[in-house]
């Protein structure tokens, strides 16, 4: 599925000046998460130019145009705008030639101006587009931040996901999403989860109803988004099933093409799930730092070879 974001998102978040726009910037949709500097196009190389990318003109491009005779400069600028790029942004508040506005009007190309340096502007635009246009999927579950680790809690309806999340919030941790978690692959290593805006900060407790976590526990009890570091699936206790008891096995689950650490926690009366998830978060962080308690124990028992085998 192809996603899009309005140009107004960039304008508002980055404080860009709209020098010219053919229509309301909210109606202009960006579909490419990449940006481009059109120096090669201005120099005469037209291959592989992608007009769906935002074109950023910095000091190099504008200095190149300034050094050209007026007729040649006008021709090169016409070549750029004739491709009908989705938008052209000029950094460092550099002077925008009248011919740029002329051809922008002719071809309906928005022109933006930014005070930031070219590198900073490029980085900021890529950062926003990387999140807004990232591949995504919505999963039924709960996302919480525990000791800085993002834990996605999965499980059947009624298994206790929301109740566990409330207990974690009471213990000082933070809720990101309940019931519907929107997951976005923002890079080749990171998946970020958030809540749909219309249900953000709300949680359902059977027997109590809907509560606003930010209102009940304070604004420090919620967070807008968090990366997914661990997936925990809550399952009703099944005495015929063998559950991991040492933690030597490293299981993963695939989310949006990435492998994320995964574990199953059996639910049984008397088990404090909040404490178990706190421990799981700490253990997951230790493993990322290269420490595994089970491996240390096996080494002390002289069973290192059994681990490798």
Helices and strands as residue ranges (DSSP letters): E 5-6, H 7-14, E 17-20, G 25-27, E 29-30, E 35-36, H 39-43, E 54-57, H 59-66, H 70-82, E 87-90, H 98-107, E 110-113, H 118-132, E 135-146, E 149-155, H 161-170, E 174-185, E 191-194, G 197-199, E 202-205, E 209-212, H 213-217, G 219-221, E 225-227, E 230-236, E 252-255, E 258-267, H 273-288, H 293-300, H 304-308
